[in-house]
Amino acid sequence: MSTQPLKLAIVIGSVREGRFGPVVANWFARQVDERFEVDVIDLAEVEVPAALPAVSPALDPDPVRPAGMARLTERLAAADAFVVVTPDYNRSYPAALKSVIDWHFTQWDAKTIGFVGYSGASGGLLAIEHLRQVFNELNAHTVRNYVSFPRYYLLFDEEGRLREPADFEAAARAMLDQLHWWASALVAARSAVAA
């Protein structure tokens, strides 16, 4: 097995003004160990079109995308694994995140995905469950473990630090262990198919 760090893209799914996603993503990025090389992708910094490709990804898995998405597409393609940071919006996940997922196909294929959720009572779990279904359709493997911040506004202080971090840090470590195992296996499998 390679000793090179795996490329982990942390995707901030909310683009709403005043969102809390960057605080959560930055916290999670600090939990990542030397097994991964981190790239934090903030969808608020990307041109995310409202319209979708004219042809289904099943027929054209790599469509011509708007010029403003070119760098995003490169970064998604380069990743060996993903962690999606998402709130619940109306019992699901943000529209911008869905658009980015739907504009890409091969970039998710046979890769592993973990989730960090935050919101009110559900802690993002409703969004995570919807995302599992979507990524399954794209032949991505979602890991079982996740990190969830219910009532996140009570859990973090004004500086963006967790008031009681131990349980959340343990959850992050457990998810990172699963991500590393699956991402390593899938990198090896993709390499064997390409050879």
C-alpha positions as CSV (number, residue, x, y, z in Angstrom):
1,M,0.0,0.0,0.0
2,S,1.3,3.5,-0.9
3,T,2.6,5.7,1.9
4,Q,1.7,8.8,0.0
5,P,-1.1,10.9,1.6
6,L,-4.5,10.5,0.1
7,K,-6.1,13.7,-1.3
8,L,-9.1,14.6,0.8
9,A,-11.4,17.3,-0.5
10,I,-13.6,19.0,2.2
11,V,-16.6,20.5,0.4
12,I,-18.5,23.3,2.1
13,G,-22.0,22.8,0.8
14,S,-23.8,25.9,1.9
15,V,-23.5,29.2,0.1
16,R,-26.0,31.1,2.2
17,E,-24.9,34.5,3.5
18,G,-23.9,34.3,7.1
19,R,-23.6,30.5,6.9
20,F,-21.8,28.5,9.6
21,G,-20.2,25.9,7.2
22,P,-16.7,27.4,7.1
23,V,-16.4,27.2,10.9
24,V,-17.4,23.6,10.8
25,A,-15.1,22.8,7.8
26,N,-12.2,24.5,9.4
27,W,-12.7,22.6,12.6
28,F,-12.8,19.3,10.7
29,A,-9.7,20.2,8.6
30,R,-7.8,20.5,11.9
31,Q,-8.8,17.0,12.8
32,V,-7.3,15.5,9.7
33,D,-4.0,13.6,10.2
34,E,-0.9,13.0,8.0
35,R,-2.7,10.2,6.1
36,F,-4.4,12.9,4.0
37,E,-3.6,16.0,2.1
38,V,-6.5,18.5,2.5
39,D,-8.1,20.7,0.0
40,V,-11.0,22.8,1.3
41,I,-13.5,23.6,-1.4
42,D,-15.9,26.4,-0.6
43,L,-18.9,26.3,-3.0
44,A,-19.5,30.0,-2.3
45,E,-16.3,30.8,-4.2
46,V,-17.5,28.8,-7.3
47,E,-19.7,29.8,-10.2
48,V,-22.6,27.3,-9.6
49,P,-25.2,27.5,-12.4
50,A,-28.9,27.0,-11.7
51,A,-29.4,25.2,-15.0
52,L,-28.1,21.6,-15.4
53,P,-26.4,20.0,-18.3
54,A,-28.6,19.4,-21.3
55,V,-27.8,15.7,-21.4
56,S,-27.9,13.2,-18.5
57,P,-24.5,12.3,-17.1
58,A,-25.3,8.7,-17.9
59,L,-25.1,9.6,-21.6
60,D,-22.4,12.3,-21.3
61,P,-20.4,11.8,-18.1
62,D,-18.1,14.8,-18.7
63,P,-20.2,17.6,-20.3
64,V,-18.8,21.0,-21.3
65,R,-19.2,23.0,-18.1
66,P,-19.4,26.8,-17.5
67,A,-15.9,28.3,-17.5
68,G,-16.3,29.3,-13.8
69,M,-16.5,25.6,-12.8
70,A,-13.2,24.5,-14.5
71,R,-11.0,24.7,-11.4
72,L,-13.7,23.1,-9.2
73,T,-13.9,20.2,-11.7
74,E,-10.1,19.7,-11.6
75,R,-10.1,19.7,-7.8
76,L,-12.9,17.2,-7.6
77,A,-11.2,15.0,-10.1
78,A,-7.9,15.1,-8.1
79,A,-9.5,14.0,-4.9
80,D,-9.2,10.4,-3.6
81,A,-11.9,11.0,-1.0
82,F,-14.4,13.7,0.1
83,V,-16.0,15.0,3.2
84,V,-19.1,17.0,2.6
85,V,-20.0,19.6,5.2
86,T,-23.7,20.3,5.1
87,P,-26.6,21.9,7.0
88,D,-30.2,20.8,6.8
89,Y,-32.3,23.1,4.6
90,N,-35.9,22.2,4.8
91,R,-35.1,18.6,5.8
92,S,-32.6,18.1,3.0
93,Y,-29.3,19.6,1.7
94,P,-28.5,22.9,-0.1
95,A,-29.4,23.4,-3.8
96,A,-25.9,24.6,-4.7
97,L,-24.5,21.4,-3.4
98,K,-27.0,19.4,-5.5
99,S,-26.1,21.4,-8.6
100,V,-22.4,20.8,-8.2
101,I,-23.0,17.1,-7.7
102,D,-25.2,16.9,-10.8
103,W,-22.7,18.8,-13.0
104,H,-20.1,16.1,-12.2
105,F,-20.2,12.4,-12.6
106,T,-16.8,10.8,-13.2
107,Q,-15.3,12.9,-10.5
108,W,-17.3,11.0,-7.8
109,D,-17.2,7.6,-9.4
110,A,-15.6,4.8,-7.3
111,K,-14.5,7.3,-4.6
112,T,-15.3,7.4,-0.9
113,I,-17.3,10.1,0.9
114,G,-17.9,11.1,4.5
115,F,-20.2,13.6,6.0
116,V,-20.1,16.4,8.6
117,G,-23.6,17.7,9.4
118,Y,-24.8,20.7,11.4
119,S,-28.2,22.3,12.0
120,G,-30.9,22.5,14.6
121,A,-32.2,19.4,16.3
122,S,-31.2,16.9,13.6
123,G,-27.6,18.0,13.3
124,G,-27.6,17.7,9.6
125,L,-28.6,14.0,9.6
126,L,-31.6,14.5,7.3
127,A,-29.3,16.1,4.7
128,I,-26.8,13.3,5.1
129,E,-29.3,10.6,4.5
130,H,-30.5,12.2,1.3
131,L,-26.9,12.7,0.1
132,R,-26.2,9.0,0.7
133,Q,-28.9,8.1,-1.8
134,V,-27.5,10.5,-4.4
135,F,-23.9,9.4,-4.1
136,N,-24.9,5.8,-4.2
137,E,-26.5,6.5,-7.6
138,L,-23.1,8.0,-8.7
139,N,-21.2,4.8,-7.7
140,A,-19.5,6.5,-4.8
141,H,-19.1,4.7,-1.5
142,T,-20.3,6.6,1.6
143,V,-18.8,5.6,4.9
144,R,-21.0,4.6,7.8
145,N,-19.5,7.0,10.4
146,Y,-20.2,10.7,10.4
147,V,-19.9,13.8,12.6
148,S,-23.0,15.6,13.6
149,F,-23.5,19.0,15.4
150,P,-27.1,19.3,16.6
151,R,-27.8,22.8,17.8
152,Y,-24.3,23.8,16.6
153,Y,-24.9,27.4,17.8
154,L,-24.7,26.1,21.4
155,L,-21.7,23.8,20.8
156,F,-19.2,26.4,19.4
157,D,-18.0,29.5,21.2
158,E,-17.7,33.0,19.7
159,E,-14.2,32.1,18.4
160,G,-15.4,29.0,16.5
161,R,-14.0,26.6,19.0
162,L,-16.0,23.6,20.4
163,R,-16.9,24.1,24.1
164,E,-16.6,20.3,24.7
165,P,-14.6,18.8,21.9
166,A,-13.8,15.3,23.0
167,D,-16.8,13.3,21.6
168,F,-16.7,15.2,18.3
169,E,-13.0,14.7,17.9
170,A,-13.5,10.9,18.6
171,A,-16.3,10.9,15.9
172,A,-14.0,12.6,13.4
173,R,-11.2,10.1,14.1
174,A,-13.5,7.2,13.6
175,M,-14.8,8.6,10.3
176,L,-11.3,9.4,9.1
177,D,-10.2,5.8,9.8
178,Q,-13.1,4.5,7.6
179,L,-12.4,7.1,4.9
180,H,-8.7,6.1,4.8
181,W,-9.5,2.4,4.6
182,W,-12.1,2.7,1.8
183,A,-10.2,5.4,-0.1
184,S,-7.0,3.3,-0.1
185,A,-8.9,0.3,-1.3
186,L,-10.7,2.2,-4.0
187,V,-7.5,4.0,-5.2
188,A,-5.9,0.5,-5.5
189,A,-8.9,-0.8,-7.4
190,R,-9.1,2.1,-9.8
191,S,-5.3,1.7,-10.5
192,A,-5.8,-2.0,-11.2
193,V,-8.6,-1.3,-13.7
194,A,-6.6,1.4,-15.4
195,A,-3.5,-0.8,-15.7
